[in-house]
Amino acid sequence: MNYTSGYFCWLGKPGIPDHLHRHSDIELNLVCSGELTYLIGGHMQVLRADDFAIFWAVTPHRIVELKEGCELGVVHIPLTDFLRWALPQRLLHPIMHGEMVVHREDPQYDRMLFERWSQEARRLSRHLQVFEEDHAELQEIVYLEIQARLRRAARALGRNPEKVSTARAHTEDFTRVEMMATFVSSNYTDPLTVEDIARGVNLHPNYAMSLFKRTMGLTLLEYLTQHRLAHAQRLLITSNCSILDVALEAGFGSLSRFYAVFKNEVGISPRQYRNQRGT
């Protein structure tokens, strides 16, 4: 299976950036030791040793304070992948509404996971072109492990809410962007225009485009294309469908359009992509 670009894992000693930053991925943080303070969505959030934090990083954020000896694990998950996992709403809802969800469960297990993920990420980044099949299989394993960890947090939200804390950011815009992102995720294989997406969430098209771009850092059509490309890449690798069938099933209206977008975004043709991966 092939996932959209953007997955990232790092473990080490963080620094204090000189400005707020944002990106469209879901971010997981594990404070392995020490303590840090985030400025996120206009609020201060302290994370202590063993805290496992989950948030949507479109909220401008930065570390503003570090205690000596702080070590941090960081994972970025592309939003398109995250939404495909169909996680329980009790976890998905607060994250997609701009809240930082903080959960503690088994610190030793969490530390082991982040250490393994960061080691594998470094190895695969060095050998991606040589061991493409190994990369795809290992990425699938990592994603299953991440999903399991997130579902444990969701279970705690339902059974022991006192073990999970949240810090809310600006919710109104997040609600609207979440509606648009969810609409696209549910309908990207259909013929869609910006007007269709805006109408699906009861927004004016111009406002919908502006809000999505401002919040996500990419346009609605770019986000829609990400979904369609990821779907097409999975079909090219895992099925024997013709290139035309792949294009149509992924939501591209024509073969020529599919080839043009795929070559522009991936760098090679769909047929070359399939052949390189041995399908």
C-alpha positions as CSV (number, residue, x, y, z in Angstrom):
1,M,0.0,0.0,0.0
2,N,1.2,3.5,-0.8
3,Y,0.4,6.5,1.3
4,T,0.5,10.2,0.6
5,S,3.8,11.9,1.2
6,G,4.1,13.7,4.5
7,Y,4.6,10.9,7.1
8,F,7.4,11.8,9.4
9,C,8.9,10.5,12.6
10,W,11.6,11.9,14.8
11,L,12.9,11.4,18.3
12,G,15.4,13.6,20.0
13,K,15.9,16.9,21.9
14,P,13.7,19.7,20.6
15,G,14.6,23.3,20.3
16,I,12.6,26.5,20.6
17,P,11.6,27.9,17.2
18,D,11.6,31.6,16.7
19,H,8.1,31.7,15.1
20,L,4.8,30.0,15.0
21,H,4.4,27.3,12.4
22,R,1.6,25.2,11.0
23,H,1.1,22.3,8.6
24,S,-2.0,20.2,7.5
25,D,-0.9,16.9,9.1
26,I,-2.1,15.3,12.3
27,E,0.8,15.5,14.8
28,L,1.5,13.0,17.6
29,N,3.9,14.1,20.4
30,L,5.4,11.9,23.2
31,V,7.3,13.6,25.9
32,C,9.9,11.0,26.8
33,S,11.5,13.1,29.6
34,G,11.4,16.6,31.0
35,E,8.7,19.1,30.3
36,L,7.7,21.6,27.5
37,T,5.2,24.3,27.0
38,Y,3.4,24.8,23.7
39,L,1.7,28.0,22.5
40,I,-1.1,26.6,20.4
41,G,-4.2,28.4,19.2
42,G,-3.5,31.3,21.5
43,H,-3.3,29.1,24.6
44,M,-0.5,27.7,26.6
45,Q,-0.4,23.9,27.0
46,V,2.1,22.2,29.3
47,L,3.2,18.7,28.4
48,R,5.0,16.6,31.0
49,A,7.0,13.4,30.9
50,D,5.0,10.5,29.6
51,D,2.3,12.7,28.0
52,F,1.0,11.5,24.6
53,A,-0.5,14.4,22.7
54,I,-2.5,14.4,19.5
55,F,-3.5,17.5,17.6
56,W,-4.3,18.8,14.1
57,A,-1.3,21.0,13.3
58,V,-3.1,23.5,11.1
59,T,-3.4,25.4,14.4
60,P,-0.4,27.8,14.6
61,H,1.9,26.4,17.3
62,R,5.4,26.6,18.7
63,I,7.3,25.4,21.7
64,V,7.9,28.4,24.0
65,E,9.6,26.8,27.0
66,L,11.7,23.6,27.6
67,K,12.8,22.1,30.8
68,E,16.3,20.8,30.9
69,G,16.6,17.2,29.7
70,C,13.5,17.3,27.6
71,E,13.3,14.6,25.0
72,L,10.4,14.5,22.5
73,G,9.0,12.1,20.0
74,V,7.2,13.5,17.0
75,V,5.0,11.8,14.3
76,H,3.3,13.6,11.4
77,I,0.4,11.7,9.7
78,P,-1.1,13.1,6.5
79,L,-4.6,14.2,7.1
80,T,-5.8,12.2,4.1
81,D,-4.5,9.0,5.7
82,F,-5.8,9.9,9.1
83,L,-9.3,10.4,7.9
84,R,-9.3,7.1,6.0
85,W,-8.8,5.2,9.3
86,A,-12.4,6.0,10.4
87,L,-11.4,6.4,14.1
88,P,-14.1,6.7,16.7
89,Q,-15.8,10.1,16.8
90,R,-15.1,10.6,20.5
91,L,-11.4,11.0,19.4
92,L,-11.9,12.3,15.9
93,H,-14.3,15.1,16.9
94,P,-12.1,17.0,19.4
95,I,-9.0,16.7,17.2
96,M,-10.8,18.0,14.1
97,H,-12.2,20.8,16.2
98,G,-8.8,22.1,17.1
99,E,-8.3,20.5,20.5
100,M,-5.0,18.9,21.7
101,V,-5.9,15.5,23.2
102,V,-3.4,14.4,25.9
103,H,-3.5,10.8,27.0
104,R,-1.3,8.7,29.4
105,E,-1.3,4.9,29.3
106,D,1.9,2.9,29.3
107,P,4.9,5.2,29.1
108,Q,7.4,2.3,28.5
109,Y,5.3,1.0,25.6
110,D,4.9,4.4,24.1
111,R,8.6,5.1,24.3
112,M,9.3,1.7,22.6
113,L,6.9,2.5,19.8
114,F,8.5,6.0,19.1
115,E,12.0,4.6,19.2
116,R,11.1,1.8,16.8
117,W,9.2,4.2,14.4
118,S,12.1,6.7,14.4
119,Q,14.7,4.0,13.7
120,E,12.6,2.6,10.9
121,A,11.9,6.0,9.4
122,R,15.7,6.8,9.2
123,R,16.4,3.4,7.6
124,L,13.7,3.7,5.1
125,S,14.5,7.2,4.1
126,R,18.0,6.0,3.2
127,H,16.9,3.0,1.2
128,L,13.5,4.1,-0.2
129,Q,14.4,3.8,-3.8
130,V,16.1,0.4,-3.4
131,F,13.6,-1.4,-1.1
132,E,10.3,0.0,-2.3
133,E,8.3,-3.1,-1.4
134,D,9.9,-3.3,2.1
135,H,9.0,0.4,2.6
136,A,5.4,-0.1,1.7
137,E,5.0,-3.2,3.9
138,L,6.8,-1.5,6.9
139,Q,4.8,1.7,6.4
140,E,1.6,-0.4,6.6
141,I,2.8,-2.0,9.8
142,V,3.6,1.3,11.4
143,Y,0.3,2.8,10.4
144,L,-1.5,-0.2,12.0
145,E,0.5,0.4,15.2
146,I,-0.4,4.1,15.2
147,Q,-4.1,3.3,14.6
148,A,-4.0,0.8,17.5
149,R,-2.5,3.5,19.8
150,L,-5.0,6.1,18.8
151,R,-7.9,3.6,19.3
152,R,-6.6,3.0,22.9
153,A,-6.8,6.8,23.5
154,A,-10.3,6.8,22.0
155,R,-11.3,3.9,24.3
156,A,-10.0,5.9,27.3
157,L,-12.1,8.9,26.2
158,G,-15.1,6.7,26.4
159,R,-14.3,4.7,29.5
160,N,-12.1,6.9,31.7
161,P,-12.5,10.5,30.4
162,E,-10.6,11.8,33.5
163,K,-7.4,10.2,32.0
164,V,-7.6,12.3,28.9
165,S,-7.3,16.1,28.8
166,T,-8.0,18.5,26.0
167,A,-7.0,22.1,25.2
168,R,-9.4,23.8,22.8
169,A,-8.2,26.2,20.0
170,H,-10.5,28.3,17.7
171,T,-13.4,26.0,17.0
172,E,-15.7,27.7,14.5
173,D,-13.4,27.7,11.6
174,F,-12.2,24.2,12.4
175,T,-15.8,22.9,12.3
176,R,-16.2,24.3,8.8
177,V,-12.9,23.0,7.6
178,E,-13.6,19.6,9.1
179,M,-16.9,19.5,7.3
180,M,-15.2,20.3,4.0
181,A,-12.4,17.8,4.6
182,T,-14.9,15.1,5.6
183,F,-17.1,15.8,2.6
184,V,-14.2,15.5,0.2
185,S,-13.0,12.3,2.0
186,S,-16.5,10.8,1.5
187,N,-17.1,11.9,-2.1
188,Y,-13.8,12.3,-3.9
189,T,-14.4,9.5,-6.3
190,D,-17.5,11.4,-7.6
191,P,-17.3,14.3,-10.0
192,L,-16.8,17.3,-7.7
193,T,-16.3,21.0,-8.1
194,V,-15.6,23.7,-5.5
195,E,-19.3,24.6,-5.8
196,D,-20.3,21.0,-5.0
197,I,-18.1,20.9,-1.9
198,A,-19.3,24.3,-0.6
199,R,-22.9,23.4,-1.2
200,G,-22.4,20.1,0.6
201,V,-21.5,22.1,3.8
202,N,-23.8,25.1,3.2
203,L,-21.0,27.6,2.5
204,H,-20.6,30.2,-0.3
205,P,-17.9,28.8,-2.7
206,N,-15.7,31.9,-2.4
207,Y,-15.8,31.8,1.4
208,A,-15.2,28.0,1.4
209,M,-12.1,28.3,-0.8
210,S,-10.7,31.2,1.2
211,L,-11.2,29.5,4.6
212,F,-9.9,26.1,3.5
213,K,-6.7,27.7,1.9
214,R,-6.1,29.9,5.0
215,T,-6.5,27.0,7.4
216,M,-5.0,24.1,5.5
217,G,-2.3,25.8,3.4
218,L,-3.6,24.2,0.2
219,T,-6.7,24.7,-2.0
220,L,-9.8,22.6,-2.0
221,L,-8.9,21.3,-5.4
222,E,-5.4,20.4,-4.3
223,Y,-6.8,18.5,-1.3
224,L,-9.3,16.7,-3.6
225,T,-6.4,15.8,-5.9
226,Q,-4.4,14.3,-3.0
227,H,-7.3,12.0,-2.2
228,R,-7.7,10.9,-5.8
229,L,-3.9,10.3,-6.3
230,A,-3.6,8.3,-3.1
231,H,-6.6,6.1,-4.2
232,A,-5.1,5.7,-7.7
233,Q,-1.7,4.7,-6.3
234,R,-3.2,2.1,-4.1
235,L,-5.1,0.6,-7.0
236,L,-2.0,0.6,-9.2
237,I,-0.1,-1.3,-6.6
238,T,-2.8,-3.7,-5.3
239,S,-5.0,-4.5,-8.3
240,N,-4.8,-5.5,-11.9
241,C,-7.3,-2.9,-13.1
242,S,-6.6,-1.2,-16.4
243,I,-5.1,2.3,-16.2
244,L,-8.4,3.7,-17.5
245,D,-10.4,1.9,-14.8
246,V,-8.0,3.2,-12.1
247,A,-8.4,6.8,-13.4
248,L,-12.2,6.6,-13.4
249,E,-12.5,4.7,-10.1
250,A,-10.3,7.3,-8.3
251,G,-12.5,10.1,-9.5
252,F,-10.5,11.5,-12.5
253,G,-12.9,12.4,-15.3
254,S,-10.6,11.3,-18.2
255,L,-7.5,9.3,-18.9
256,S,-5.6,12.3,-20.2
257,R,-6.4,14.3,-17.1
258,F,-5.2,11.4,-14.9
259,Y,-2.0,11.1,-16.8
260,A,-1.3,14.8,-16.6
261,V,-1.9,15.1,-12.9
262,F,-0.1,11.9,-12.0
263,K,3.0,12.8,-14.0
264,N,3.0,16.3,-12.5
265,E,2.6,15.1,-8.9
266,V,4.5,11.8,-8.8
267,G,7.1,12.5,-11.5
268,I,6.4,9.4,-13.6
269,S,3.5,8.0,-15.5
270,P,0.9,5.6,-13.9
271,R,2.2,2.7,-16.0
272,Q,5.8,3.4,-14.9
273,Y,4.7,3.6,-11.3
274,R,3.0,0.2,-11.5
275,N,5.9,-1.4,-13.3
276,Q,8.4,-0.2,-10.8
277,R,6.4,-1.8,-8.0
278,G,6.1,-5.1,-9.7
279,T,2.3,-5.3,-10.1
